[in-house]
Amino acid sequence: MARSVGISPACFRRAFFFPVGCLLLAATAGFGAAPPQKMPELAQWGKPDAAEAQRIVGLVRESGIAGDHYLDFELQALPRRGAESVYRGRYWGSRTAAGAIARIELADATGAVHRFIVANGAAPAVWRARPPAYASEALGGDELFAPLLPGLEVSAFDLQLPYLFWPGPRVERITRLRGRPAYEFLFPAPSGTGGGVAAVRAFLDTQFNAMLQTEVLGPRGTVLRSFALQSFKTVGRQPLPKVLDYRNETTRDKSRLTVLAAALEQTFPRGLFEPAALGRDAAVPAGAVRLEP
């Protein structure tokens, strides 16, 4: 049964990842509510050193939904100017020894279904298969930063989150985000990352190491794109994202991902996440729980 909850420490310890692998999307008890007045900056004497920063990032990498899981979702293209569009999608998620992995299917404006496999970890990878042939191809370089489909503001990079495995993460300061103390992490991009990306800034709740927001930065520190969780639901005792926003900070166009239904505690065949499997239809689990507004 899906329900809204106030987040407890236990819920944070069961924090979830979505869309793929290491995106920790546990919301805080006051998420979405502005503090009643401007609060002072937090003291910086307790700022984590390099070793502690690496430990915190390691906790984020290792968290996730227990077992195989399926999500039904829609993506709304919300351009600053012009007509809005809606795309339907499906997501099968699991974990391997290397990290989280997912198969994603996304229907374009004509109804044609595009398929992706996204794997995170120290050696991340993305494969795509386009209709009608569905021959799998590996994506790399600037292809990882292109929209999954024209008109959307979500890329393979946004789903893969490779920065959680980049070397040299550091805590810039301790600040507040939506009324909660948060570590402001900076992940410098390795040479040759592509997409004009120089670094990624991420805000992690200091008590639960929950990622609250991310920003992709250009060479001069300009925010190119941002991500924010807007709301969540629980299925049983598992927190799940409900509404997520991806914004192009240059054009101000936005895509909103809304999770419609979820099926947890599944068992998928391992072959489902092989690139060759993109040429075959995937079974949709029965009994998915609808996440009501």
Steps between C-alpha positions, in 0.01 A plus 500: 500500500634844409485774761652834588717512813716725708854366466639329806863396560404145409369619164825680432697186575289327236569786260428436135666569167326618184516513207818291503741376761651765716246779499396509865153651501388478861301812583525683831213554738478864395568451129321757290421726796692825526640594843298772672787749478851526361733291713869574567776303333614196695835486676768338287724358772355151455547485122607147393856447382587309180482158664164567660365648175597181319331292769174694466502458123559129550183477710304669223635256241404195704142597583207406282171321458523144624456241227375532144234763441283648225366854456244639258550872437433796272723787392352841430695733275433847640673754274514862607328580171296269282273204548542241773540130415463179700710184453422166667774277637585176680794420726640165618766539770749266668856485635815317395835460672611816317201713598144583403365418156173578323310436181290798391240522225373839386234569235556801273236738363400247232464217751818323383686348797871571556694267732802564724719310744678722751766360733679700767817422691872557457469399132156637401336419168190590301344318204215616278277315252275694264192374317429318284822294480594527870868438436687593818772767487726624778484872575806706588647850497255781430225246419462447875395864542244510218128476585368145511235619255466835321321754717597344833749636754610158626822340371678170556747691720211612724392139545847351536642741761865411441623788715440294814799292384722790391823539702556788739151592630512768767265681733500872417292609798217409733186689404122475519271369231124520552560560869730200560878496552674366190853429381570686179714251305703582192595221258770627256456344156787284370678616187306414184161474672329681211175695483672818621484363856767623743347374824181392674376657821283282725327575828489212751305507825756502784309257720395239246736561203190535282552682170259793486601683183767500227642759259716434193763775463682637198867612486427840658278361772179579312215264581413319177232262629340416831298224659260512795262256665160661546304228680504133595271213601553174683406151385486285810801632693704599194528874418472563125522819295174640373591822317851598381600811303788529250571858393716648224631810678601664171167476316287464816322206337404222737400134497291357782514128574201359687499141627155350446534144633754266659556127542761410762660172616514363147736243348614584147710273276860627490487502122246782514786747554726376220535732196386218271171485694402844371387327184235308696189613686519497879222363720315751718444369856142445607353670805685833486380740769375832368649808667204732541554879500 
